[in-house]
Amino acid sequence: MVYHLLAAMVLALHLGFILFVMAGAALVARRRRLMPLHLAAVAWGAAIEVTGAACPLTGLENHLRMLAGAAGYTGGFVDHYLVALIYPSGLTRDMQWGLAAAVLALNAILYVRIMRRGRDDRG
């Protein structure tokens, strides 16, 4: 029971991290002190997608699931939980590159808006 709960908590943390990577610049617009943390998270998320490396949170979640007596899963978090919703045929390296590019583009747009707003506030 405890390991199931811990695995669910890691799952929630993982999803929260992904959402922070994708759109955390919206939080930075309100709390500029989050900028270094968000930029580091974006760099980590993009590196994981581009290199195809496994995120440590996936390994931790699988380990906790196995300790709970449940089956772990192969592939990464995105592949296991989100691909069925987004990509019917499975995650490919090209899709991973596309995801990384989309995350970087979204955050670049948000940061440009944040910086422009900062200049307008001073001027």
Backbone atoms as SQL, in Angstrom:
CREATE TABLE atoms (id INTEGER PRIMARY KEY, chain TEXT, resi INTEGER, resn TEXT, atom TEXT, x REAL, y REAL, z REAL);
INSERT INTO atoms VALUES
  (1, 'A', 1, 'MET', 'N', 0.816, -1.198, 0.000),
  (2, 'A', 1, 'MET', 'CA', 0.000, 0.000, 0.000),
  (3, 'A', 1, 'MET', 'C', 0.863, 1.267, 0.000),
  (4, 'A', 2, 'VAL', 'N', 1.890, 1.274, 0.848),
  (5, 'A', 2, 'VAL', 'CA', 2.765, 2.444, 0.937),
  (6, 'A', 2, 'VAL', 'C', 3.499, 2.656, -0.381),
  (7, 'A', 3, 'TYR', 'N', 3.977, 1.572, -0.994),
  (8, 'A', 3, 'TYR', 'CA', 4.712, 1.710, -2.246),
  (9, 'A', 3, 'TYR', 'C', 3.802, 2.173, -3.385),
  (10, 'A', 4, 'HIS', 'N', 2.536, 1.725, -3.375),
  (11, 'A', 4, 'HIS', 'CA', 1.586, 2.226, -4.372),
  (12, 'A', 4, 'HIS', 'C', 1.412, 3.735, -4.225),
  (13, 'A', 5, 'LEU', 'N', 1.275, 4.194, -2.994),
  (14, 'A', 5, 'LEU', 'CA', 1.119, 5.621, -2.723),
  (15, 'A', 5, 'LEU', 'C', 2.367, 6.398, -3.151),
  (16, 'A', 6, 'LEU', 'N', 3.532, 5.872, -2.821),
  (17, 'A', 6, 'LEU', 'CA', 4.777, 6.536, -3.217),
  (18, 'A', 6, 'LEU', 'C', 4.911, 6.579, -4.740),
  (19, 'A', 7, 'ALA', 'N', 4.553, 5.503, -5.425),
  (20, 'A', 7, 'ALA', 'CA', 4.611, 5.491, -6.894),
  (21, 'A', 7, 'ALA', 'C', 3.654, 6.530, -7.469),
  (22, 'A', 8, 'ALA', 'N', 2.470, 6.651, -6.877),
  (23, 'A', 8, 'ALA', 'CA', 1.503, 7.652, -7.338),
  (24, 'A', 8, 'ALA', 'C', 2.036, 9.064, -7.095),
  (25, 'A', 9, 'MET', 'N', 2.727, 9.261, -5.979),
  (26, 'A', 9, 'MET', 'CA', 3.314, 10.574, -5.701),
  (27, 'A', 9, 'MET', 'C', 4.416, 10.904, -6.706),
  (28, 'A', 10, 'VAL', 'N', 5.240, 9.934, -7.060),
  (29, 'A', 10, 'VAL', 'CA', 6.284, 10.154, -8.064),
  (30, 'A', 10, 'VAL', 'C', 5.637, 10.465, -9.407),
  (31, 'A', 11, 'LEU', 'N', 4.556, 9.746, -9.727),
  (32, 'A', 11, 'LEU', 'CA', 3.831, 10.013, -10.965),
  (33, 'A', 11, 'LEU', 'C', 3.327, 11.454, -11.001),
  (34, 'A', 12, 'ALA', 'N', 2.735, 11.923, -9.899),
  (35, 'A', 12, 'ALA', 'CA', 2.237, 13.301, -9.832),
  (36, 'A', 12, 'ALA', 'C', 3.395, 14.301, -9.935),
  (37, 'A', 13, 'LEU', 'N', 4.497, 14.008, -9.264),
  (38, 'A', 13, 'LEU', 'CA', 5.676, 14.870, -9.345),
  (39, 'A', 13, 'LEU', 'C', 6.196, 14.937, -10.780),
  (40, 'A', 14, 'HIS', 'N', 6.243, 13.799, -11.443),
  (41, 'A', 14, 'HIS', 'CA', 6.728, 13.722, -12.815),
  (42, 'A', 14, 'HIS', 'C', 5.847, 14.552, -13.746),
  (43, 'A', 15, 'LEU', 'N', 4.546, 14.408, -13.600),
  (44, 'A', 15, 'LEU', 'CA', 3.620, 15.189, -14.425),
  (45, 'A', 15, 'LEU', 'C', 3.775, 16.684, -14.133),
  (46, 'A', 16, 'GLY', 'N', 3.897, 17.027, -12.863),
  (47, 'A', 16, 'GLY', 'CA', 4.101, 18.426, -12.493),
  (48, 'A', 16, 'GLY', 'C', 5.386, 18.984, -13.091),
  (49, 'A', 17, 'PHE', 'N', 6.439, 18.179, -13.073),
  (50, 'A', 17, 'PHE', 'CA', 7.709, 18.624, -13.664),
  (51, 'A', 17, 'PHE', 'C', 7.548, 18.870, -15.155),
  (52, 'A', 18, 'ILE', 'N', 6.872, 17.952, -15.842),
  (53, 'A', 18, 'ILE', 'CA', 6.662, 18.111, -17.283),
  (54, 'A', 18, 'ILE', 'C', 5.858, 19.374, -17.570),
  (55, 'A', 19, 'LEU', 'N', 4.826, 19.611, -16.804),
  (56, 'A', 19, 'LEU', 'CA', 4.019, 20.826, -16.993),
  (57, 'A', 19, 'LEU', 'C', 4.853, 22.076, -16.710),
  (58, 'A', 20, 'PHE', 'N', 5.700, 22.013, -15.689),
  (59, 'A', 20, 'PHE', 'CA', 6.578, 23.139, -15.368),
  (60, 'A', 20, 'PHE', 'C', 7.551, 23.402, -16.508),
  (61, 'A', 21, 'VAL', 'N', 8.102, 22.337, -17.079),
  (62, 'A', 21, 'VAL', 'CA', 9.015, 22.487, -18.214),
  (63, 'A', 21, 'VAL', 'C', 8.281, 23.129, -19.385),
  (64, 'A', 22, 'MET', 'N', 7.086, 22.643, -19.665),
  (65, 'A', 22, 'MET', 'CA', 6.352, 23.105, -20.837),
  (66, 'A', 22, 'MET', 'C', 5.900, 24.553, -20.722),
  (67, 'A', 23, 'ALA', 'N', 5.388, 24.940, -19.582),
  (68, 'A', 23, 'ALA', 'CA', 4.766, 26.265, -19.477),
  (69, 'A', 23, 'ALA', 'C', 5.150, 27.016, -18.218),
  (70, 'A', 24, 'GLY', 'N', 6.260, 26.654, -17.613),
  (71, 'A', 24, 'GLY', 'CA', 6.689, 27.327, -16.395),
  (72, 'A', 24, 'GLY', 'C', 7.018, 28.794, -16.588),
  (73, 'A', 25, 'ALA', 'N', 7.266, 29.195, -17.826),
  (74, 'A', 25, 'ALA', 'CA', 7.537, 30.611, -18.076),
  (75, 'A', 25, 'ALA', 'C', 6.346, 31.467, -17.682),
  (76, 'A', 26, 'ALA', 'N', 5.150, 30.886, -17.724),
  (77, 'A', 26, 'ALA', 'CA', 3.976, 31.628, -17.269),
  (78, 'A', 26, 'ALA', 'C', 4.084, 31.936, -15.779),
  (79, 'A', 27, 'LEU', 'N', 4.667, 31.037, -15.005),
  (80, 'A', 27, 'LEU', 'CA', 4.915, 31.304, -13.583),
  (81, 'A', 27, 'LEU', 'C', 6.034, 32.325, -13.414),
  (82, 'A', 28, 'VAL', 'N', 7.038, 32.243, -14.270),
  (83, 'A', 28, 'VAL', 'CA', 8.154, 33.185, -14.200),
  (84, 'A', 28, 'VAL', 'C', 7.666, 34.608, -14.445),
  (85, 'A', 29, 'ALA', 'N', 6.640, 34.753, -15.260),
  (86, 'A', 29, 'ALA', 'CA', 6.093, 36.085, -15.525),
  (87, 'A', 29, 'ALA', 'C', 5.607, 36.739, -14.230),
  (88, 'A', 30, 'ARG', 'N', 5.158, 35.936, -13.292),
  (89, 'A', 30, 'ARG', 'CA', 4.675, 36.466, -12.009),
  (90, 'A', 30, 'ARG', 'C', 5.738, 36.432, -10.915),
  (91, 'A', 31, 'ARG', 'N', 6.616, 35.451, -10.979),
  (92, 'A', 31, 'ARG', 'CA', 7.659, 35.278, -9.970),
  (93, 'A', 31, 'ARG', 'C', 9.001, 35.097, -10.675),
  (94, 'A', 32, 'ARG', 'N', 9.651, 36.212, -10.937),
  (95, 'A', 32, 'ARG', 'CA', 10.906, 36.185, -11.707),
  (96, 'A', 32, 'ARG', 'C', 11.998, 35.359, -11.030),
  (97, 'A', 33, 'ARG', 'N', 11.904, 35.191, -9.723),
  (98, 'A', 33, 'ARG', 'CA', 12.918, 34.399, -9.011),
  (99, 'A', 33, 'ARG', 'C', 12.912, 32.938, -9.441),
  (100, 'A', 34, 'LEU', 'N', 11.840, 32.490, -10.095),
  (101, 'A', 34, 'LEU', 'CA', 11.762, 31.111, -10.570),
  (102, 'A', 34, 'LEU', 'C', 12.513, 30.894, -11.891),
  (103, 'A', 35, 'MET', 'N', 12.974, 31.986, -12.507),
  (104, 'A', 35, 'MET', 'CA', 13.601, 31.879, -13.825),
  (105, 'A', 35, 'MET', 'C', 14.773, 30.899, -13.856),
  (106, 'A', 36, 'PRO', 'N', 15.753, 30.974, -12.954),
  (107, 'A', 36, 'PRO', 'CA', 16.866, 30.013, -13.032),
  (108, 'A', 36, 'PRO', 'C', 16.399, 28.567, -12.883),
  (109, 'A', 37, 'LEU', 'N', 15.463, 28.325, -11.979),
  (110, 'A', 37, 'LEU', 'CA', 14.929, 26.977, -11.786),
  (111, 'A', 37, 'LEU', 'C', 14.212, 26.499, -13.043),
  (112, 'A', 38, 'HIS', 'N', 13.424, 27.379, -13.642),
  (113, 'A', 38, 'HIS', 'CA', 12.689, 26.985, -14.839),
  (114, 'A', 38, 'HIS', 'C', 13.634, 26.735, -16.010),
  (115, 'A', 39, 'LEU', 'N', 14.606, 27.607, -16.208),
  (116, 'A', 39, 'LEU', 'CA', 15.552, 27.412, -17.308),
  (117, 'A', 39, 'LEU', 'C', 16.329, 26.110, -17.142),
  (118, 'A', 40, 'ALA', 'N', 16.693, 25.768, -15.915),
  (119, 'A', 40, 'ALA', 'CA', 17.373, 24.491, -15.663),
  (120, 'A', 40, 'ALA', 'C', 16.446, 23.321, -15.980),
  (121, 'A', 41, 'ALA', 'N', 15.175, 23.433, -15.594),
  (122, 'A', 41, 'ALA', 'CA', 14.206, 22.373, -15.880),
  (123, 'A', 41, 'ALA', 'C', 13.994, 22.213, -17.379),
  (124, 'A', 42, 'VAL', 'N', 13.917, 23.322, -18.109),
  (125, 'A', 42, 'VAL', 'CA', 13.759, 23.264, -19.569),
  (126, 'A', 42, 'VAL', 'C', 14.974, 22.591, -20.194),
  (127, 'A', 43, 'ALA', 'N', 16.164, 22.956, -19.744),
  (128, 'A', 43, 'ALA', 'CA', 17.383, 22.349, -20.281),
  (129, 'A', 43, 'ALA', 'C', 17.392, 20.842, -20.022),
  (130, 'A', 44, 'TRP', 'N', 17.018, 20.450, -18.805),
  (131, 'A', 44, 'TRP', 'CA', 16.977, 19.022, -18.460),
  (132, 'A', 44, 'TRP', 'C', 15.932, 18.306, -19.321),
  (133, 'A', 45, 'GLY', 'N', 14.730, 18.851, -19.417),
  (134, 'A', 45, 'GLY', 'CA', 13.666, 18.219, -20.193),
  (135, 'A', 45, 'GLY', 'C', 14.036, 18.086, -21.665),
  (136, 'A', 46, 'ALA', 'N', 14.604, 19.128, -22.224),
  (137, 'A', 46, 'ALA', 'CA', 15.019, 19.076, -23.630),
  (138, 'A', 46, 'ALA', 'C', 16.136, 18.056, -23.818),
  (139, 'A', 47, 'ALA', 'N', 17.081, 18.011, -22.888),
  (140, 'A', 47, 'ALA', 'CA', 18.188, 17.053, -22.991),
  (141, 'A', 47, 'ALA', 'C', 17.678, 15.614, -22.930),
  (142, 'A', 48, 'ILE', 'N', 16.726, 15.345, -22.063),
  (143, 'A', 48, 'ILE', 'CA', 16.151, 14.003, -21.960),
  (144, 'A', 48, 'ILE', 'C', 15.480, 13.624, -23.281),
  (145, 'A', 49, 'GLU', 'N', 14.714, 14.549, -23.858),
  (146, 'A', 49, 'GLU', 'CA', 14.023, 14.256, -25.119),
  (147, 'A', 49, 'GLU', 'C', 15.007, 14.074, -26.271),
  (148, 'A', 50, 'VAL', 'N', 15.979, 14.966, -26.367),
  (149, 'A', 50, 'VAL', 'CA', 16.901, 14.935, -27.499),
  (150, 'A', 50, 'VAL', 'C', 17.827, 13.721, -27.439),
  (151, 'A', 51, 'THR', 'N', 18.289, 13.371, -26.247),
  (152, 'A', 51, 'THR', 'CA', 19.220, 12.248, -26.129),
  (153, 'A', 51, 'THR', 'C', 18.512, 10.903, -26.040),
  (154, 'A', 52, 'GLY', 'N', 17.220, 10.926, -25.707),
  (155, 'A', 52, 'GLY', 'CA', 16.491, 9.670, -25.541),
  (156, 'A', 52, 'GLY', 'C', 16.835, 8.964, -24.245),
  (157, 'A', 53, 'ALA', 'N', 17.494, 9.670, -23.339),
  (158, 'A', 53, 'ALA', 'CA', 17.869, 9.087, -22.050),
  (159, 'A', 53, 'ALA', 'C', 16.614, 8.877, -21.195),
  (160, 'A', 54, 'ALA', 'N', 16.743, 8.021, -20.213),
  (161, 'A', 54, 'ALA', 'CA', 15.637, 7.762, -19.301),
  (162, 'A', 54, 'ALA', 'C', 15.662, 8.776, -18.162),
  (163, 'A', 55, 'CYS', 'N', 14.515, 9.303, -17.840),
  (164, 'A', 55, 'CYS', 'CA', 14.406, 10.218, -16.704),
  (165, 'A', 55, 'CYS', 'C', 14.499, 9.403, -15.412),
  (166, 'A', 56, 'PRO', 'N', 15.233, 9.863, -14.438),
  (167, 'A', 56, 'PRO', 'CA', 15.343, 9.127, -13.175),
  (168, 'A', 56, 'PRO', 'C', 13.994, 8.923, -12.478),
  (169, 'A', 57, 'LEU', 'N', 13.050, 9.827, -12.688),
  (170, 'A', 57, 'LEU', 'CA', 11.745, 9.655, -12.056),
  (171, 'A', 57, 'LEU', 'C', 11.003, 8.433, -12.601),
  (172, 'A', 58, 'THR', 'N', 11.222, 8.110, -13.868),
  (173, 'A', 58, 'THR', 'CA', 10.608, 6.915, -14.447),
  (174, 'A', 58, 'THR', 'C', 11.153, 5.670, -13.755),
  (175, 'A', 59, 'GLY', 'N', 12.466, 5.617, -13.596),
  (176, 'A', 59, 'GLY', 'CA', 13.073, 4.481, -12.909),
  (177, 'A', 59, 'GLY', 'C', 12.594, 4.353, -11.475),
  (178, 'A', 60, 'LEU', 'N', 12.481, 5.480, -10.781),
  (179, 'A', 60, 'LEU', 'CA', 12.000, 5.464, -9.401),
  (180, 'A', 60, 'LEU', 'C', 10.556, 4.977, -9.334),
  (181, 'A', 61, 'GLU', 'N', 9.712, 5.489, -10.218),
  (182, 'A', 61, 'GLU', 'CA', 8.311, 5.052, -10.221),
  (183, 'A', 61, 'GLU', 'C', 8.214, 3.543, -10.491),
  (184, 'A', 62, 'ASN', 'N', 8.950, 3.045, -11.473),
  (185, 'A', 62, 'ASN', 'CA', 8.930, 1.610, -11.774),
  (186, 'A', 62, 'ASN', 'C', 9.417, 0.789, -10.591),
  (187, 'A', 63, 'HIS', 'N', 10.474, 1.245, -9.938),
  (188, 'A', 63, 'HIS', 'CA', 11.005, 0.532, -8.770),
  (189, 'A', 63, 'HIS', 'C', 9.944, 0.453, -7.665),
  (190, 'A', 64, 'LEU', 'N', 9.286, 1.560, -7.395),
  (191, 'A', 64, 'LEU', 'CA', 8.251, 1.568, -6.356),
  (192, 'A', 64, 'LEU', 'C', 7.070, 0.685, -6.741),
  (193, 'A', 65, 'ARG', 'N', 6.696, 0.683, -7.998),
  (194, 'A', 65, 'ARG', 'CA', 5.606, -0.189, -8.456),
  (195, 'A', 65, 'ARG', 'C', 5.974, -1.661, -8.241),
  (196, 'A', 66, 'MET', 'N', 7.209, -2.018, -8.555),
  (197, 'A', 66, 'MET', 'CA', 7.636, -3.407, -8.374),
  (198, 'A', 66, 'MET', 'C', 7.683, -3.779, -6.891),
  (199, 'A', 67, 'LEU', 'N', 8.127, -2.851, -6.046),
  (200, 'A', 67, 'LEU', 'CA', 8.126, -3.105, -4.594),
  (201, 'A', 67, 'LEU', 'C', 6.701, -3.301, -4.079),
  (202, 'A', 68, 'ALA', 'N', 5.743, -2.663, -4.735),
  (203, 'A', 68, 'ALA', 'CA', 4.343, -2.794, -4.343),
  (204, 'A', 68, 'ALA', 'C', 3.714, -4.067, -4.908),
  (205, 'A', 69, 'GLY', 'N', 4.489, -4.800, -5.723),
  (206, 'A', 69, 'GLY', 'CA', 3.958, -6.028, -6.301),
  (207, 'A', 69, 'GLY', 'C', 3.263, -5.811, -7.639),
  (208, 'A', 70, 'ALA', 'N', 3.325, -4.615, -8.156),
  (209, 'A', 70, 'ALA', 'CA', 2.718, -4.317, -9.457),
  (210, 'A', 70, 'ALA', 'C', 3.794, -4.420, -10.531),
  (211, 'A', 71, 'ALA', 'N', 3.360, -4.473, -11.760),
  (212, 'A', 71, 'ALA', 'CA', 4.306, -4.528, -12.873),
  (213, 'A', 71, 'ALA', 'C', 4.818, -3.127, -13.172),
  (214, 'A', 72, 'GLY', 'N', 6.091, -3.034, -13.464),
  (215, 'A', 72, 'GLY', 'CA', 6.638, -1.787, -13.960),
  (216, 'A', 72, 'GLY', 'C', 6.274, -1.669, -15.434),
  (217, 'A', 73, 'TYR', 'N', 6.812, -0.695, -16.100),
  (218, 'A', 73, 'TYR', 'CA', 6.555, -0.548, -17.525),
  (219, 'A', 73, 'TYR', 'C', 7.851, -0.236, -18.239),
  (220, 'A', 74, 'THR', 'N', 7.854, -0.538, -19.532),
  (221, 'A', 74, 'THR', 'CA', 9.035, -0.235, -20.336),
  (222, 'A', 74, 'THR', 'C', 8.837, 1.115, -20.994),
  (223, 'A', 75, 'GLY', 'N', 9.918, 1.705, -21.438),
  (224, 'A', 75, 'GLY', 'CA', 9.829, 3.026, -22.051),
  (225, 'A', 75, 'GLY', 'C', 9.770, 4.090, -20.979),
  (226, 'A', 76, 'GLY', 'N', 9.541, 5.305, -21.404),
  (227, 'A', 76, 'GLY', 'CA', 9.511, 6.423, -20.475),
  (228, 'A', 76, 'GLY', 'C', 8.109, 6.821, -20.070),
  (229, 'A', 77, 'PHE', 'N', 8.053, 7.813, -19.225),
  (230, 'A', 77, 'PHE', 'CA', 6.791, 8.356, -18.711),
  (231, 'A', 77, 'PHE', 'C', 5.876, 8.799, -19.850),
  (232, 'A', 78, 'VAL', 'N', 6.428, 9.582, -20.764),
  (233, 'A', 78, 'VAL', 'CA', 5.624, 10.100, -21.881),
  (234, 'A', 78, 'VAL', 'C', 5.088, 8.944, -22.703),
  (235, 'A', 79, 'ASP', 'N', 5.954, 7.987, -23.002),
  (236, 'A', 79, 'ASP', 'CA', 5.544, 6.837, -23.798),
  (237, 'A', 79, 'ASP', 'C', 4.450, 6.040, -23.097),
  (238, 'A', 80, 'HIS', 'N', 4.598, 5.810, -21.820),
  (239, 'A', 80, 'HIS', 'CA', 3.647, 4.973, -21.087),
  (240, 'A', 80, 'HIS', 'C', 2.311, 5.671, -20.828),
  (241, 'A', 81, 'TYR', 'N', 2.344, 6.924, -20.403),
  (242, 'A', 81, 'TYR', 'CA', 1.116, 7.593, -19.981),
  (243, 'A', 81, 'TYR', 'C', 0.475, 8.486, -21.042),
  (244, 'A', 82, 'LEU', 'N', 1.291, 9.148, -21.849),
  (245, 'A', 82, 'LEU', 'CA', 0.739, 10.167, -22.735),
  (246, 'A', 82, 'LEU', 'C', 0.665, 9.788, -24.205),
  (247, 'A', 83, 'VAL', 'N', 1.502, 8.875, -24.643),
  (248, 'A', 83, 'VAL', 'CA', 1.543, 8.552, -26.068),
  (249, 'A', 83, 'VAL', 'C', 0.198, 8.035, -26.563),
  (250, 'A', 84, 'ALA', 'N', -0.440, 7.204, -25.770),
  (251, 'A', 84, 'ALA', 'CA', -1.740, 6.671, -26.196),
  (252, 'A', 84, 'ALA', 'C', -2.749, 7.792, -26.441),
  (253, 'A', 85, 'LEU', 'N', -2.611, 8.879, -25.700),
  (254, 'A', 85, 'LEU', 'CA', -3.514, 10.017, -25.889),
  (255, 'A', 85, 'LEU', 'C', -3.112, 10.889, -27.071),
  (256, 'A', 86, 'ILE', 'N', -1.813, 10.988, -27.304),
  (257, 'A', 86, 'ILE', 'CA', -1.315, 11.928, -28.300),
  (258, 'A', 86, 'ILE', 'C', -0.926, 11.251, -29.611),
  (259, 'A', 87, 'TYR', 'N', -0.192, 10.158, -29.515),
  (260, 'A', 87, 'TYR', 'CA', 0.351, 9.502, -30.702),
  (261, 'A', 87, 'TYR', 'C', -0.132, 8.049, -30.751),
  (262, 'A', 88, 'PRO', 'N', -1.062, 7.732, -31.614),
  (263, 'A', 88, 'PRO', 'CA', -1.603, 6.373, -31.627),
  (264, 'A', 88, 'PRO', 'C', -0.588, 5.292, -31.991),
  (265, 'A', 89, 'SER', 'N', 0.445, 5.611, -32.754),
  (266, 'A', 89, 'SER', 'CA', 1.376, 4.570, -33.188),
  (267, 'A', 89, 'SER', 'C', 2.637, 4.480, -32.332),
  (268, 'A', 90, 'GLY', 'N', 2.780, 5.267, -31.322),
  (269, 'A', 90, 'GLY', 'CA', 3.944, 5.196, -30.442),
  (270, 'A', 90, 'GLY', 'C', 4.921, 6.342, -30.647),
  (271, 'A', 91, 'LEU', 'N', 5.743, 6.515, -29.660),
  (272, 'A', 91, 'LEU', 'CA', 6.717, 7.603, -29.653),
  (273, 'A', 91, 'LEU', 'C', 7.950, 7.214, -30.458),
  (274, 'A', 92, 'THR', 'N', 8.334, 8.073, -31.389),
  (275, 'A', 92, 'THR', 'CA', 9.542, 7.839, -32.176),
  (276, 'A', 92, 'THR', 'C', 10.573, 8.902, -31.826),
  (277, 'A', 93, 'ARG', 'N', 11.799, 8.704, -32.264),
  (278, 'A', 93, 'ARG', 'CA', 12.847, 9.700, -32.010),
  (279, 'A', 93, 'ARG', 'C', 12.486, 11.027, -32.669),
  (280, 'A', 94, 'ASP', 'N', 11.906, 10.978, -33.871),
  (281, 'A', 94, 'ASP', 'CA', 11.500, 12.225, -34.526),
  (282, 'A', 94, 'ASP', 'C', 10.457, 12.961, -33.692),
  (283, 'A', 95, 'MET', 'N', 9.532, 12.217, -33.098),
  (284, 'A', 95, 'MET', 'CA', 8.523, 12.846, -32.233),
  (285, 'A', 95, 'MET', 'C', 9.182, 13.459, -31.005),
  (286, 'A', 96, 'GLN', 'N', 10.179, 12.767, -30.455),
  (287, 'A', 96, 'GLN', 'CA', 10.883, 13.314, -29.293),
  (288, 'A', 96, 'GLN', 'C', 11.578, 14.621, -29.654),
  (289, 'A', 97, 'TRP', 'N', 12.204, 14.659, -30.818),
  (290, 'A', 97, 'TRP', 'CA', 12.825, 15.905, -31.269),
  (291, 'A', 97, 'TRP', 'C', 11.762, 16.983, -31.425),
  (292, 'A', 98, 'GLY', 'N', 10.620, 16.617, -31.969),
  (293, 'A', 98, 'GLY', 'CA', 9.522, 17.572, -32.136),
  (294, 'A', 98, 'GLY', 'C', 9.021, 18.094, -30.802),
  (295, 'A', 99, 'LEU', 'N', 8.896, 17.195, -29.811),
  (296, 'A', 99, 'LEU', 'CA', 8.474, 17.623, -28.481),
  (297, 'A', 99, 'LEU', 'C', 9.478, 18.599, -27.878),
  (298, 'A', 100, 'ALA', 'N', 10.750, 18.272, -28.001),
  (299, 'A', 100, 'ALA', 'CA', 11.791, 19.158, -27.468),
  (300, 'A', 100, 'ALA', 'C', 11.722, 20.521, -28.149),
  (301, 'A', 101, 'ALA', 'N', 11.566, 20.524, -29.470),
  (302, 'A', 101, 'ALA', 'CA', 11.479, 21.796, -30.210),
  (303, 'A', 101, 'ALA', 'C', 10.249, 22.583, -29.797),
  (304, 'A', 102, 'ALA', 'N', 9.124, 21.908, -29.610),
  (305, 'A', 102, 'ALA', 'CA', 7.893, 22.591, -29.213),
  (306, 'A', 102, 'ALA', 'C', 8.032, 23.217, -27.827),
  (307, 'A', 103, 'VAL', 'N', 8.641, 22.486, -26.902),
  (308, 'A', 103, 'VAL', 'CA', 8.849, 23.011, -25.550),
  (309, 'A', 103, 'VAL', 'C', 9.760, 24.228, -25.589),
  (310, 'A', 104, 'LEU', 'N', 10.845, 24.125, -26.339),
  (311, 'A', 104, 'LEU', 'CA', 11.773, 25.255, -26.428),
  (312, 'A', 104, 'LEU', 'C', 11.121, 26.459, -27.103),
  (313, 'A', 105, 'ALA', 'N', 10.342, 26.229, -28.155),
  (314, 'A', 105, 'ALA', 'CA', 9.671, 27.334, -28.854),
  (315, 'A', 105, 'ALA', 'C', 8.637, 27.999, -27.960),
  (316, 'A', 106, 'LEU', 'N', 7.819, 27.206, -27.279),
  (317, 'A', 106, 'LEU', 'CA', 6.805, 27.772, -26.385),
  (318, 'A', 106, 'LEU', 'C', 7.455, 28.638, -25.315),
  (319, 'A', 107, 'ASN', 'N', 8.501, 28.117, -24.705),
  (320, 'A', 107, 'ASN', 'CA', 9.161, 28.876, -23.645),
  (321, 'A', 107, 'ASN', 'C', 9.889, 30.095, -24.182),
  (322, 'A', 108, 'ALA', 'N', 10.455, 30.009, -25.364),
  (323, 'A', 108, 'ALA', 'CA', 11.102, 31.177, -25.964),
  (324, 'A', 108, 'ALA', 'C', 10.089, 32.289, -26.192),
  (325, 'A', 109, 'ILE', 'N', 8.924, 31.927, -26.706),
  (326, 'A', 109, 'ILE', 'CA', 7.859, 32.920, -26.923),
  (327, 'A', 109, 'ILE', 'C', 7.440, 33.555, -25.605),
  (328, 'A', 110, 'LEU', 'N', 7.237, 32.723, -24.586),
  (329, 'A', 110, 'LEU', 'CA', 6.826, 33.258, -23.286),
  (330, 'A', 110, 'LEU', 'C', 7.906, 34.153, -22.682),
  (331, 'A', 111, 'TYR', 'N', 9.176, 33.769, -22.818),
  (332, 'A', 111, 'TYR', 'CA', 10.257, 34.589, -22.267),
  (333, 'A', 111, 'TYR', 'C', 10.412, 35.904, -23.026),
  (334, 'A', 112, 'VAL', 'N', 10.217, 35.898, -24.315),
  (335, 'A', 112, 'VAL', 'CA', 10.258, 37.158, -25.073),
  (336, 'A', 112, 'VAL', 'C', 9.177, 38.091, -24.556),
  (337, 'A', 113, 'ARG', 'N', 7.988, 37.563, -24.319),
  (338, 'A', 113, 'ARG', 'CA', 6.894, 38.394, -23.791),
  (339, 'A', 113, 'ARG', 'C', 7.224, 38.907, -22.393),
  (340, 'A', 114, 'ILE', 'N', 7.831, 38.068, -21.566),
  (341, 'A', 114, 'ILE', 'CA', 8.200, 38.480, -20.212),
  (342, 'A', 114, 'ILE', 'C', 9.227, 39.610, -20.273),
  (343, 'A', 115, 'MET', 'N', 10.225, 39.457, -21.120),
  (344, 'A', 115, 'MET', 'CA', 11.277, 40.470, -21.224),
  (345, 'A', 115, 'MET', 'C', 10.727, 41.777, -21.787),
  (346, 'A', 116, 'ARG', 'N', 9.860, 41.701, -22.764),
  (347, 'A', 116, 'ARG', 'CA', 9.252, 42.918, -23.319),
  (348, 'A', 116, 'ARG', 'C', 8.412, 43.621, -22.259),
  (349, 'A', 117, 'ARG', 'N', 7.661, 42.858, -21.493),
  (350, 'A', 117, 'ARG', 'CA', 6.843, 43.456, -20.444),
  (351, 'A', 117, 'ARG', 'C', 7.714, 44.105, -19.379),
  (352, 'A', 118, 'GLY', 'N', 8.847, 43.471, -19.085),
  (353, 'A', 118, 'GLY', 'CA', 9.772, 44.050, -18.114),
  (354, 'A', 118, 'GLY', 'C', 10.337, 45.378, -18.581),
  (355, 'A', 119, 'ARG', 'N', 10.643, 45.474, -19.858),
  (356, 'A', 119, 'ARG', 'CA', 11.149, 46.740, -20.399),
  (357, 'A', 119, 'ARG', 'C', 10.064, 47.809, -20.395),
  (358, 'A', 120, 'ASP', 'N', 8.816, 47.414, -20.724),
  (359, 'A', 120, 'ASP', 'CA', 7.713, 48.373, -20.726),
  (360, 'A', 120, 'ASP', 'C', 7.425, 48.907, -19.326),
  (361, 'A', 121, 'ASP', 'N', 7.594, 48.057, -18.311),
  (362, 'A', 121, 'ASP', 'CA', 7.363, 48.474, -16.939),
  (363, 'A', 121, 'ASP', 'C', 8.403, 49.510, -16.478),
  (364, 'A', 122, 'ARG', 'N', 9.634, 49.375, -16.989),
  (365, 'A', 122, 'ARG', 'CA', 10.707, 50.291, -16.598),
  (366, 'A', 122, 'ARG', 'C', 10.667, 51.587, -17.363),
  (367, 'A', 123, 'GLY', 'N', 10.146, 51.530, -18.601),
  (368, 'A', 123, 'GLY', 'CA', 10.219, 52.696, -19.474),
  (369, 'A', 123, 'GLY', 'C', 9.115, 53.623, -19.270);
